[in-house]
């Protein structure tokens, strides 16, 4: 199966027509890799991008750096974040760097305008341009820098694939997801760090392990639990006000840990159910990704339906605020989730 063979997951309606459609694939697995749901091509390697930031942050805690530098929940959460660049995010990143004896000049992520419109406007009013600290990945980079300093590695070149810290992170990703990483399928992320191709089914297993600690050595299980708890304690640091991951973490902790990435990737852990979830929308559209994630989370955890009511409503508005269309789960996705519900009901009965 190729990406073009993946099922339609989301229909976009306008008037009497389906105007657009989003294809993709979904994997839900337990910590042993047993698939509860496999819809679409879940074996094709994809780049998880920022969806695995919490896994990339494991060395920050496991190495002892978090304790050595006295990192707060906010600083640990921003190390797992794709943040909006609001002042609360900038303060957390700057604080993390300062505790490691570093500053913004050490960040190798590059600069872009903040996700936050308010912060972008503030910079423009002040006649300023964004710096690396405004990059949505600056927290991840700050966490990596702190881990490198604590481990005695050079903070310069920390972003390169052959740096000892990146070698360690690649090993942790491989061990967590239970898959060998193919160096010929490694790429460079938008923030200049390595990104490793991993099948959705392996990512789902990795998030099940991250959520439960199952299959981890005690030190890694404790590190994962601490990162997860930090994100639950400071959900606004993981994304930003009004953004999907913050909404879920704030409204559904500790039942769901969720993290999105670029190009239509989103992952989640459901610790109480012992499951991990990974999905990719083929065209990379966030609109499709967040709709599918909402549908799948609600299928496994009915309580999520209230928290994600706006996302599940799917109304599309024009610039005058008029409702002009909607996104909806496709018949294929609805059938897969209904079949899953029936299977789970029979198993429970």
C-alpha positions in Angstrom: 0.0 0.0 0.0 1.2 3.5 -0.8 0.1 6.8 0.7 -2.3 7.3 -2.2 -4.1 4.0 -1.2 -4.8 5.2 2.3 -8.5 5.6 3.2 -10.3 8.9 3.3 -10.5 9.9 6.9 -12.1 13.4 6.7 -14.6 14.9 4.4 -14.8 18.7 4.1 -18.3 19.8 3.2 -19.4 23.1 1.6 -23.0 23.5 0.3 -24.2 20.2 -1.1 -20.7 19.0 -2.1 -17.7 17.3 -0.5 -15.2 19.9 -1.4 -12.0 18.3 -0.1 -10.9 15.1 1.5 -8.0 14.1 3.8 -6.5 10.6 3.5 -4.3 9.0 6.1 -3.5 6.2 8.4 -4.0 5.4 12.1 -2.4 2.9 14.4 -3.3 2.1 18.0 -1.2 -0.4 19.9 -0.3 -1.6 23.4 3.2 -1.6 24.9 4.0 -5.0 23.4 3.1 -3.8 19.9 -0.2 -5.6 19.6 -2.4 -3.5 17.3 -5.8 -2.6 18.5 -6.5 -0.6 15.4 -4.7 -0.5 12.1 -6.4 1.6 9.5 -4.4 2.5 6.4 -0.8 1.8 5.8 0.7 1.7 9.4 3.9 0.0 8.3 5.2 2.7 6.0 8.0 4.7 7.7 7.1 8.3 8.2 8.9 11.2 9.9 7.3 11.9 13.3 8.7 15.4 13.4 7.7 17.2 16.6 5.3 14.5 17.8 8.2 12.7 19.5 9.6 15.7 21.4 8.7 14.1 24.8 10.7 11.0 23.8 13.6 13.3 22.7 13.5 14.9 26.1 14.0 11.7 28.1 17.8 12.2 28.4 17.1 15.5 30.1 15.6 13.7 33.0 17.2 10.3 32.8 20.7 11.7 32.8 20.1 13.6 36.1 20.3 17.0 34.4 16.7 18.0 35.4 17.6 17.5 39.1 21.1 18.9 38.8 19.7 22.2 37.3 16.5 22.2 39.5 14.2 22.4 36.5 10.6 23.3 37.1 7.5 21.7 35.6 7.2 24.6 33.2 10.8 24.2 32.0 10.3 20.4 31.5 7.0 21.0 29.7 8.6 23.5 27.3 11.3 21.0 26.6 8.5 18.8 25.1 6.8 21.7 23.4 5.9 23.2 20.1 5.2 26.5 21.8 3.4 29.6 20.5 6.2 32.0 21.4 4.2 34.0 24.0 6.0 35.5 27.0 5.3 32.6 29.2 7.1 30.3 26.7 10.0 32.7 26.2 10.5 33.0 30.0 10.5 29.2 30.4 13.1 28.7 27.6 15.3 31.5 28.9 15.1 30.1 32.4 16.0 26.6 31.3 19.0 27.9 29.4 20.2 30.1 32.2 20.1 27.2 34.7 22.5 25.3 32.3 24.7 28.4 32.1 23.8 29.1 28.5 21.8 31.7 26.6 19.9 32.1 23.3 23.0 32.3 21.3 23.5 28.6 21.8 20.2 27.7 20.1 20.7 26.1 16.7 17.0 26.0 15.8 16.9 29.2 13.7 14.3 31.9 14.0 10.7 32.3 12.7 7.8 34.6 13.6 6.0 33.3 16.7 2.9 31.2 16.3 1.3 33.7 18.6 -0.3 36.5 16.6 -0.2 38.7 19.7 3.6 38.2 20.1 4.2 38.7 16.4 2.3 42.0 16.6 4.3 43.1 19.6 7.6 42.4 17.8 6.4 44.4 14.8 5.2 47.3 16.9 8.7 47.4 18.5 10.4 47.3 15.2 12.0 43.9 16.1 12.5 40.7 14.4 12.1 37.2 16.0 15.1 35.4 17.4 15.8 31.7 17.9 14.0 31.8 21.2 10.7 32.5 19.3 11.1 29.3 17.3 8.4 26.9 18.4 11.2 24.3 19.0 13.4 26.4 21.2 12.3 24.6 24.3 13.3 21.3 22.9 16.7 22.7 21.9 17.2 24.3 25.3 16.5 20.9 27.0 19.0 19.2 24.7 21.6 21.8 25.5 21.0 21.3 29.2 21.4 17.5 28.9 24.6 17.9 26.8 26.2 20.3 29.4 25.3 18.0 32.3 26.7 14.9 30.4 29.9 16.8 29.7 29.3 17.0 25.9 30.1 20.2 23.9 27.0 22.4 23.6 28.3 23.4 20.2 27.1 21.1 17.4 24.6 19.4 19.6 22.1 19.4 16.7 24.3 17.3 14.4 23.4 13.6 13.9 26.8 12.4 15.0 26.8 14.4 18.3 26.8 12.0 21.3 23.5 13.4 22.5 21.8 12.9 19.2 23.2 9.3 19.0 21.7 8.8 22.5 18.4 10.2 21.5 18.2 8.0 18.4 19.0 4.9 20.5 16.2 5.9 23.0 13.7 6.4 20.1 14.7 3.0 18.7 14.4 1.2 22.0 11.1 3.0 22.9 9.4 2.2 19.6 11.0 -1.2 19.3 12.3 -0.6 15.8 15.7 -0.3 14.2 16.3 3.1 12.7 17.5 3.1 9.1 20.2 5.8 8.7 19.4 6.0 5.0 15.9 7.2 6.0 17.0 9.9 8.4 16.2 13.5 7.6 16.7 16.9 9.0 13.8 18.6 10.7 12.7 22.2 10.2 14.6 23.2 13.4 17.9 21.5 12.1 17.7 18.4 14.3 17.7 14.8 13.0 14.3 13.2 12.3 14.2 9.5 12.0 11.6 7.6 9.9 9.4 5.3 12.0 6.3 3.3 11.0 3.0 4.4 12.7 2.6 1.0 14.3 6.0 1.4 16.0 5.2 5.0 17.1 1.9 3.8 18.7 3.9 1.1 20.6 6.4 3.8 21.7 3.7 6.0 23.1 2.0 3.1 24.9 5.4 2.5 26.6 5.9 6.2 27.3 2.4 6.4 28.8 2.7 3.3 31.0 6.4 2.8 31.5 5.8 -0.8 30.5 9.0 -2.4 29.1 11.2 0.5 30.4 14.0 0.2 32.9 13.0 1.9 36.2 15.1 5.1 35.5 13.4 5.5 32.0 10.0 4.8 33.4 10.5 7.5 36.1 11.8 9.9 33.4 8.8 9.4 31.2 6.4 9.8 34.1 8.1 13.0 35.2 7.9 14.5 31.7 4.3 13.5 31.3 3.4 14.9 34.7 5.1 18.2 33.9 3.1 18.6 30.7 -0.1 17.8 32.6 0.9 20.4 35.3 1.8 23.1 32.7 -0.3 22.4 29.6 0.0 25.9 28.2 3.7 25.5 27.9 3.3 22.5 25.6 1.5 24.5 22.9 -0.4 27.7 23.8 -3.8 29.0 24.7 -6.5 27.8 22.3 -4.3 25.2 20.7 -5.2 21.5 20.4 -2.6 19.9 22.5 -3.1 22.4 25.4 -6.9 21.9 25.2 -6.5 18.1 25.5 -3.8 18.2 28.2 -5.7 20.7 30.3 -9.1 19.0 30.0 -8.2 15.3 30.0 -5.1 14.9 32.2 -4.0 12.4 33.3 -6.1 10.2 30.9 -4.5 11.4 27.7 -1.0 12.7 26.8 -1.0 14.1 23.3 1.6 15.8 21.0 1.4 16.9 17.4 4.1 17.3 14.8 4.5 18.9 11.3 3.1 17.4 8.1 0.0 15.8 9.6 1.5 13.7 12.4 -0.1 13.4 15.8 0.6 10.9 18.6 -1.0 10.2 22.0 -0.7 8.0 25.0 -3.7 6.7 27.0 -2.0 5.4 30.1 -5.1 3.9 31.9 -5.9 1.9 28.8 -2.3 0.9 28.2 -2.4 2.2 24.6 -0.5 4.5 22.3 -1.9 6.1 19.2 -0.2 7.5 16.1 -1.7 8.9 13.0 -0.7 10.8 9.8 -2.7 12.8 7.4 -1.1 12.3 4.0 -1.5 15.9 2.8 -0.1 17.3 6.1 -3.2 19.4 6.9 -3.6 20.2 10.6 -7.3 20.5 10.0 -7.5 16.9 9.1 -5.1 15.7 11.8 -6.9 17.4 14.7 -10.3 16.2 13.4 -9.1 12.6 13.2 -7.3 12.7 16.6 -10.5 14.1 18.2 -12.6 11.3 16.7 -10.2 8.5 17.8 -9.7 9.9 21.3 -13.5 10.2 21.7 -13.9 6.6 20.5 -11.6 5.3 23.2 -12.5 7.7 25.9 -16.1 9.0 25.7 -15.3 11.8 28.3 -13.1 13.4 25.5 -16.2 14.2 23.5 -17.1 17.0 25.9 -13.6 18.5 26.0 -13.3 18.3 22.2 -16.8 19.4 21.4 -15.6 22.3 19.2 -13.3 20.1 17.3 -15.9 17.4 16.8 -18.5 20.0 15.7 -16.2 20.8 12.8 -18.0 24.0 11.7 -16.1 26.1 9.1 -16.6 29.9 9.1 -15.8 32.5 6.6 -14.2 35.9 7.3 -17.6 37.4 8.3 -18.2 34.6 10.9 -20.8 32.8 8.8 -20.9 29.0 9.0 -20.2 27.9 5.4 -19.2 24.3 5.8 -18.0 21.6 8.1 -15.4 18.8 8.5 -16.7 15.4 9.3 -15.4 11.9 9.9 -15.6 10.0 6.6 -17.8 7.0 6.3 -14.7 4.8 6.2 -13.4 6.3 9.5 -16.8 6.1 11.1 -17.1 2.4 10.1 -13.6 1.6 11.5 -14.4 3.3 14.8 -17.8 1.8 15.1 -16.3 -1.7 14.4 -13.7 -1.0 17.1 -16.4 0.0 19.6 -18.3 -3.2 18.9 -15.2 -5.3 19.3 -14.3 -3.7 22.6 -17.9 -4.1 23.8 -17.9 -7.8 23.0 -14.5 -8.2 24.7 -15.7 -6.4 27.8 -18.9 -8.5 27.9 
